[in-house]
Amino acid sequence: MVRSRISEGIKAALSTPGTWPTIRRYLVNTVFDSTFVMLGIIIGSAFSGDPNTRLTVVTILTSSVALGISTGVSTYEAENLEQSKRIDEIEKAMLRPLDDTHIGRSARSSMLLISLVIFMAPLLVGLVILSPFVLLHADITTAAWIAIALAIGVLFITGVLMGRSGGRNPWVQGARMAIIGAIAFVICFYIEKLV
């Protein structure tokens, strides 16, 4: 019963025309922002004068959760506002409420699905970047360099997917995202060394 309702909700959400483009738009921004936050954390904690694996792990984990909650809630609120406006316009045109109709249920399901996906994005990025510190906790410097490579890899993959869905050259788009990540890392790395 519960599975069937969840399945129906997901189908209803995916049948709403704006769901996929909205997920794609928010997802790219969220993955990009989350990855850059993780890069900053690694630079500030793992490459500091007194690196501490536990501090790095806890900071990445708590920041991922905080980013997930922040992006998930803000996405829900933004989508709630947009869907409410859209439903109000349709209700005015049809001269009837749409709460208990397929349109109303699809709009609510779409909001929830978009918010859930965006909530999960920073958590997944955090887990990918966190993995070297958990697996190689004895060698924080090696773990940090692997985590940096993974972060730039996440940006590259995001760029490739963005390029594919946008009809652009996916490899060029992926390379652009990775280069931006590498430049940001170098700038932040030297800031940390100067301070």
Backbone as numpy.savetxt, mean C-alpha at the origin, in Angstrom:
# Nx Ny Nz CAx CAy CAz Cx Cy Cz
-22.63 -19.89 4.95 -23.45 -18.70 4.95 -22.58 -17.44 4.95
-21.62 -17.36 5.88 -20.75 -16.19 5.96 -19.86 -16.10 4.72
-19.30 -17.27 4.32 -18.46 -17.29 3.11 -19.24 -16.85 1.89
-20.47 -17.30 1.81 -21.31 -16.95 0.66 -21.57 -15.45 0.63
-21.83 -14.85 1.81 -22.07 -13.40 1.86 -20.80 -12.62 1.50
-19.65 -13.11 1.98 -18.38 -12.44 1.65 -18.12 -12.54 0.15
-18.33 -13.73 -0.39 -18.14 -13.94 -1.83 -19.06 -13.06 -2.65
-20.32 -12.97 -2.24 -21.27 -12.11 -2.94 -20.86 -10.64 -2.84
-20.37 -10.25 -1.65 -19.92 -8.86 -1.45 -18.75 -8.52 -2.35
-17.80 -9.45 -2.47 -16.63 -9.22 -3.33 -17.07 -9.13 -4.79
-17.95 -10.03 -5.20 -18.46 -9.98 -6.59 -19.18 -8.67 -6.85
-19.99 -8.24 -5.88 -20.72 -6.97 -6.03 -19.74 -5.81 -6.12
-18.69 -5.84 -5.29 -17.70 -4.76 -5.31 -16.98 -4.71 -6.65
-16.60 -5.89 -7.15 -15.87 -5.94 -8.41 -16.75 -5.60 -9.61
-18.07 -5.70 -9.44 -18.97 -5.34 -10.54 -19.15 -3.82 -10.64
-18.75 -3.10 -9.60 -18.83 -1.65 -9.64 -17.70 -1.13 -10.52
-18.02 -0.33 -11.55 -17.01 0.07 -12.53 -15.76 0.75 -11.97
-15.88 1.52 -10.90 -14.73 2.26 -10.40 -13.85 1.51 -9.42
-14.21 0.28 -9.07 -13.46 -0.42 -8.02 -12.01 -0.68 -8.40
-11.78 -1.33 -9.54 -10.40 -1.67 -9.93 -9.53 -0.44 -10.15
-10.01 0.57 -10.90 -9.16 1.76 -11.06 -8.83 2.44 -9.74
-9.80 2.45 -8.81 -9.57 3.08 -7.51 -8.56 2.29 -6.71
-8.69 0.96 -6.69 -7.71 0.12 -5.99 -6.32 0.35 -6.56
-6.23 0.35 -7.88 -4.93 0.54 -8.54 -4.30 1.88 -8.16
-5.10 2.93 -8.20 -4.60 4.27 -7.90 -4.10 4.37 -6.45
-4.94 3.96 -5.51 -4.56 4.01 -4.09 -3.40 3.06 -3.79
-3.42 1.89 -4.42 -2.40 0.88 -4.13 -1.02 1.36 -4.52
-0.90 1.97 -5.69 0.40 2.48 -6.13 0.90 3.53 -5.15
0.05 4.46 -4.77 0.45 5.50 -3.82 0.85 4.90 -2.47
0.06 3.95 -1.99 0.31 3.37 -0.67 1.58 2.55 -0.66
1.79 1.73 -1.67 3.02 0.92 -1.75 4.23 1.84 -1.85
4.12 2.85 -2.68 5.22 3.80 -2.86 5.56 4.48 -1.53
4.55 5.05 -0.87 4.77 5.73 0.41 5.30 4.79 1.48
4.72 3.61 1.57 5.14 2.63 2.59 6.59 2.22 2.39
6.97 2.01 1.15 8.34 1.58 0.86 9.33 2.67 1.24
8.99 3.91 0.94 9.90 5.01 1.30 10.00 5.19 2.81
8.90 5.00 3.52 8.95 5.06 4.99 9.88 3.96 5.51
9.76 2.75 4.96 10.61 1.64 5.40 12.08 1.92 5.10
12.36 2.52 3.95 13.74 2.89 3.63 14.29 3.85 4.69
13.48 4.83 5.05 13.91 5.79 6.07 14.17 5.13 7.41
13.33 4.18 7.77 13.51 3.47 9.04 14.81 2.67 9.03
15.06 1.99 7.93 16.28 1.18 7.83 17.51 2.08 7.94
17.48 3.19 7.22 18.63 4.10 7.26 18.83 4.65 8.66
17.73 5.05 9.30 17.82 5.66 10.62 18.18 4.70 11.74
17.85 3.43 11.58 18.12 2.49 12.68 19.21 1.48 12.37
19.19 0.88 11.20 20.17 -0.17 10.89 21.53 0.39 10.49
21.55 1.60 9.91 22.82 2.19 9.50 23.30 3.27 10.47
22.69 3.34 11.63 23.09 4.35 12.62 24.39 3.92 13.29
24.92 4.80 14.12 26.17 4.49 14.82 26.04 3.32 15.78
24.83 3.07 16.26 24.58 1.97 17.19 23.39 1.15 16.69
23.60 0.33 15.64 22.48 -0.42 15.05 21.92 -1.45 16.02
20.60 -1.60 15.96 19.92 -2.50 16.88 18.84 -3.26 16.10
18.99 -4.57 15.99 18.05 -5.36 15.21 16.65 -5.30 15.78
16.52 -5.44 17.08 15.19 -5.43 17.70 14.49 -4.10 17.45
15.21 -3.00 17.60 14.65 -1.68 17.37 14.20 -1.54 15.91
15.01 -2.03 15.00 14.68 -1.95 13.57 13.42 -2.76 13.27
13.37 -3.99 13.78 12.22 -4.88 13.55 10.94 -4.27 14.13
11.01 -3.82 15.37 9.84 -3.26 16.04 9.37 -2.00 15.32
10.31 -1.16 14.91 9.94 0.09 14.22 9.31 -0.20 12.87
9.85 -1.13 12.11 9.25 -1.49 10.82 7.86 -2.07 11.03
7.73 -2.96 12.01 6.44 -3.61 12.27 5.38 -2.60 12.71
5.71 -1.77 13.69 4.72 -0.81 14.20 4.39 0.26 13.15
5.38 0.65 12.38 5.13 1.63 11.32 4.24 1.05 10.24
4.43 -0.22 9.90 3.58 -0.88 8.91 2.12 -0.93 9.37
1.94 -1.29 10.64 0.58 -1.34 11.20 -0.04 0.06 11.22
0.73 1.05 11.66 0.22 2.42 11.72 -0.13 2.93 10.32
0.75 2.66 9.35 0.46 3.07 7.97 -0.77 2.35 7.43
-0.89 1.06 7.75 -2.07 0.30 7.29 -3.36 0.89 7.83
-3.37 1.18 9.12 -4.57 1.77 9.73 -4.84 3.15 9.12
-3.80 3.96 9.02 -3.95 5.31 8.48 -4.48 5.30 7.05
-3.85 4.51 6.19 -4.27 4.49 4.78 -5.62 3.80 4.61
-5.85 2.74 5.38 -7.14 2.05 5.28 -8.30 2.92 5.70
-8.15 3.61 6.85 -9.23 4.47 7.35 -9.42 5.69 6.44
-8.31 6.32 6.03 -8.46 7.51 5.17 -9.06 7.14 3.82
-8.70 5.97 3.29 -9.29 5.51 2.04 -10.78 5.25 2.23
-11.14 4.60 3.33 -12.56 4.33 3.60 -13.35 5.63 3.68
-12.81 6.61 4.41 -13.53 7.88 4.56 -13.66 8.60 3.22
-12.59 8.62 2.43 -12.64 9.27 1.11 -13.63 8.56 0.19
-13.59 7.22 0.18 -14.50 6.46 -0.68 -15.95 6.57 -0.18
-16.15 6.62 1.12 -17.48 6.77 1.68 -18.10 8.08 1.19
-17.31 9.14 1.21 -17.77 10.44 0.74 -18.11 10.38 -0.75
-17.22 9.80 -1.55 -17.44 9.72 -3.00 -18.65 8.84 -3.34
-18.74 7.69 -2.70 -19.86 6.78 -2.98 -21.18 7.41 -2.54
-21.17 8.12 -1.42 -22.40 8.78 -0.95 -22.87 9.82 -1.95
-21.92 10.61 -2.48 -22.27 11.61 -3.49 -22.87 10.93 -4.73
-22.22 9.86 -5.17 -22.68 9.15 -6.37 -24.07 8.57 -6.14
-24.28 7.93 -4.99 -25.59 7.34 -4.68 -26.66 8.43 -4.58
-26.32 9.56 -3.95 -27.28 10.68 -3.84 -27.72 11.15 -5.22
-26.77 11.27 -6.15 -27.11 11.71 -7.51 -28.03 10.71 -8.20
-27.72 9.42 -8.04 -28.56 8.39 -8.66 -29.95 8.39 -8.02
-30.01 8.53 -6.69 -31.31 8.56 -5.99 -32.16 9.74 -6.45
-31.53 10.89 -6.65 -32.28 12.07 -7.14 -32.83 11.81 -8.53
-32.03 11.18 -9.37 -32.46 10.89 -10.74 -33.57 9.84 -10.76
-33.48 8.86 -9.86 -34.47 7.77 -9.85 -35.66 8.04 -8.92
-35.54 9.08 -8.09 -36.60 9.46 -7.15 -36.94 8.33 -6.18
-35.90 7.62 -5.71 -36.11 6.56 -4.72 -34.80 6.24 -4.01
-34.88 5.77 -2.76 -33.64 5.40 -2.04 -33.05 4.11 -2.62
-31.72 4.01 -2.52 -31.02 2.85 -3.09 -30.31 1.99 -2.05
-30.57 2.24 -0.75 -29.87 1.50 0.31 -29.96 -0.01 0.16
-31.15 -0.51 -0.07 -31.35 -1.96 -0.13 -31.43 -2.49 -1.56
-30.72 -1.83 -2.45 -30.69 -2.28 -3.85 -29.29 -2.81 -4.18
-29.16 -3.41 -5.34 -27.87 -3.91 -5.79 -26.86 -2.76 -5.87
-27.30 -1.59 -6.32 -26.41 -0.44 -6.44 -25.88 -0.02 -5.07
-26.75 0.07 -4.09 -26.34 0.46 -2.73 -25.40 -0.56 -2.11
-25.75 -1.84 -2.24 -24.89 -2.90 -1.67 -23.53 -2.95 -2.38
-23.54 -2.77 -3.70 -22.29 -2.78 -4.46 -21.39 -1.63 -4.04
-21.99 -0.47 -3.82 -21.20 0.70 -3.40 -20.55 0.45 -2.04
-21.32 -0.10 -1.09 -20.76 -0.39 0.25 -19.67 -1.46 0.16
-19.93 -2.50 -0.64 -18.93 -3.56 -0.79 -17.66 -3.03 -1.44
-17.82 -2.16 -2.41 -16.67 -1.56 -3.09 -15.81 -0.77 -2.11
-16.46 0.05 -1.28 -15.74 0.83 -0.27 -14.94 -0.07 0.66
-15.59 -1.12 1.14 -14.93 -2.02 2.09 -13.77 -2.76 1.44
-13.96 -3.25 0.21 -12.89 -3.98 -0.47 -11.69 -3.07 -0.74
-11.95 -1.88 -1.24 -10.86 -0.94 -1.52 -10.10 -0.64 -0.24
-10.81 -0.35 0.84 -10.18 -0.02 2.12 -9.37 -1.18 2.67
-9.90 -2.38 2.54 -9.19 -3.56 3.04 -7.89 -3.79 2.28
-7.95 -3.68 0.96 -6.74 -3.87 0.14 -5.69 -2.82 0.51
-6.12 -1.57 0.67 -5.18 -0.50 0.99 -4.65 -0.65 2.42
-5.46 -1.15 3.33 -5.00 -1.44 4.69 -3.90 -2.50 4.66
-4.06 -3.52 3.81 -3.11 -4.63 3.77 -1.78 -4.26 3.09
-1.80 -3.29 2.19 -0.61 -2.97 1.40 0.61 -2.63 2.26
0.52 -1.70 3.23 1.71 -1.42 4.04 2.16 -2.61 4.87
1.21 -3.45 5.30 1.58 -4.63 6.07 2.40 -5.60 5.23
1.99 -5.79 3.98 2.72 -6.69 3.09 4.10 -6.13 2.74
4.15 -4.82 2.45 5.44 -4.18 2.17 6.35 -4.33 3.39
5.81 -4.06 4.57 6.59 -4.18 5.80 7.11 -5.59 6.02
6.27 -6.60 5.76 6.71 -7.99 5.95 7.82 -8.37 4.99
7.72 -7.91 3.74 8.78 -8.21 2.76 10.10 -7.59 3.22
10.04 -6.32 3.60 11.26 -5.60 3.98 11.79 -6.07 5.34
10.90 -6.53 6.19 11.27 -7.02 7.52 11.95 -8.38 7.47
11.65 -9.18 6.46 12.11 -10.57 6.42 13.62 -10.76 6.58
14.49 -9.96 5.98 15.93 -10.19 6.20 16.35 -9.99 7.66
15.70 -9.06 8.36 16.06 -8.81 9.76 15.65 -9.98 10.65
14.55 -10.62 10.29 14.08 -11.77 11.07 14.94 -12.99 10.76
15.27 -13.18 9.49 16.04 -14.36 9.09 17.54 -14.22 9.36
18.07 -12.99 9.30 19.51 -12.77 9.47 19.77 -11.85 10.66
19.04 -12.04 11.75 19.11 -11.11 12.87 20.50 -10.95 13.47
21.39 -11.90 13.24 22.73 -11.80 13.82 23.58 -10.77 13.06
23.28 -10.56 11.78 24.07 -9.65 10.95 23.18 -8.53 10.43
23.06 -7.46 11.20 22.13 -6.39 10.87 22.54 -5.64 9.60
23.83 -5.49 9.35 24.27 -4.75 8.17 23.89 -5.49 6.89
24.14 -6.80 6.85 23.76 -7.60 5.68 22.25 -7.59 5.51
21.52 -7.75 6.61 20.05 -7.73 6.56 19.56 -6.39 6.02
20.21 -5.30 6.45 19.80 -3.96 5.99 20.00 -3.80 4.49
21.13 -4.26 3.98 21.38 -4.15 2.53 20.40 -5.02 1.73
20.10 -6.20 2.24 19.11 -7.05 1.56 17.74 -6.39 1.60
17.39 -5.79 2.74 16.10 -5.11 2.87 16.01 -3.93 1.90
17.10 -3.20 1.71 17.13 -2.09 0.75 16.90 -2.63 -0.66
17.58 -3.73 -0.99 17.39 -4.33 -2.32 15.94 -4.78 -2.49
15.36 -5.36 -1.45 13.95 -5.79 -1.53 13.02 -4.59 -1.70
13.31 -3.50 -1.00 12.49 -2.30 -1.11 12.53 -1.76 -2.53
13.71 -1.70 -3.11 13.84 -1.22 -4.49 13.17 -2.21 -5.44
13.24 -3.51 -5.12 12.54 -4.52 -5.91 11.03 -4.35 -5.85
10.51 -4.02 -4.67 9.06 -3.76 -4.51 8.66 -2.58 -5.39
9.48 -1.52 -5.39 9.18 -0.36 -6.23 9.22 -0.73 -7.71
10.20 -1.55 -8.10 10.30 -1.99 -9.50 9.06 -2.78 -9.91
8.65 -3.74 -9.08 7.47 -4.56 -9.40 6.21 -3.69 -9.46
6.09 -2.73 -8.54 4.95 -1.82 -8.56 4.93 -1.03 -9.85
6.09 -0.56 -10.27 6.20 0.17 -11.54 5.83 -0.69 -12.74
6.29 -1.94 -12.74 5.96 -2.85 -13.84 4.44 -3.06 -13.91
3.82 -3.32 -12.77 2.37 -3.53 -12.75 1.62 -2.26 -13.16
2.13 -1.12 -12.72 1.53 0.16 -13.08 1.65 0.38 -14.59
2.81 0.09 -15.14 3.02 0.25 -16.58 2.11 -0.66 -17.39
1.97 -1.91 -16.97 1.08 -2.85 -17.66 -0.37 -2.38 -17.66
-0.85 -1.98 -16.48 -2.25 -1.60 -16.38 -2.52 -0.26 -17.06
-1.49 0.58 -17.19 -1.67 1.90 -17.81 -1.32 1.94 -19.28
-0.96 0.80 -19.85 -0.64 0.76 -21.28 0.72 1.37 -21.61
1.59 1.46 -20.62 2.95 1.97 -20.85 3.93 0.81 -20.87
5.16 1.11 -21.23 6.19 0.08 -21.20 6.45 -0.30 -19.74
6.11 -1.53 -19.35 6.22 -1.89 -17.94 7.65 -1.87 -17.41
8.62 -2.22 -18.25 10.01 -2.28 -17.80 10.57 -0.89 -17.58
10.19 0.04 -18.44 10.63 1.43 -18.26 9.99 2.01 -17.01
8.69 1.75 -16.81 7.99 2.26 -15.63 8.60 1.65 -14.35
8.89 0.36 -14.39 9.51 -0.30 -13.24 10.88 0.27 -12.94
11.67 0.49 -13.99 13.01 1.05 -13.81 12.93 2.46 -13.23
11.97 3.26 -13.70 11.80 4.62 -13.17 11.54 4.60 -11.67
10.61 3.72 -11.26 10.26 3.62 -9.83 11.48 3.17 -9.02
12.22 2.19 -9.54 13.40 1.67 -8.82 14.48 2.74 -8.72
14.68 3.51 -9.78 15.70 4.57 -9.78 15.32 5.65 -8.76
14.05 6.02 -8.72 13.60 7.01 -7.74 13.86 6.49 -6.32
13.57 5.21 -6.09 13.84 4.61 -4.78 15.32 4.63 -4.44
16.16 4.31 -5.42 17.61 4.28 -5.19 18.13 5.68 -4.89
17.63 6.69 -5.63 18.06 8.07 -5.40 17.65 8.51 -4.00
16.41 8.20 -3.62 15.93 8.56 -2.27 16.79 7.90 -1.21
17.15 6.63 -1.43 18.00 5.92 -0.46 19.34 6.62 -0.32
19.97 6.96 -1.43 21.30 7.59 -1.39 21.22 8.93 -0.65
20.20 9.74 -0.97 20.05 11.05 -0.31 19.89 10.87 1.20
18.97 9.98 1.59 18.70 9.77 3.01 19.90 9.14 3.72
20.62 8.26 3.04 21.79 7.61 3.62 22.85 8.66 3.96
23.07 9.60 3.05 24.08 10.64 3.30 23.61 11.65 4.32
22.30 11.89 4.39 21.76 12.76 5.46 22.06 12.13 6.82
21.81 10.81 6.93 22.05 10.11 8.19 23.54 10.19 8.56
24.42 10.09 7.58 25.86 10.12 7.86 26.33 11.52 8.28
25.66 12.55 7.75 26.06 13.92 8.07 25.58 14.36 9.45
24.46 13.80 9.90 23.87 14.25 11.16 24.55 13.60 12.35
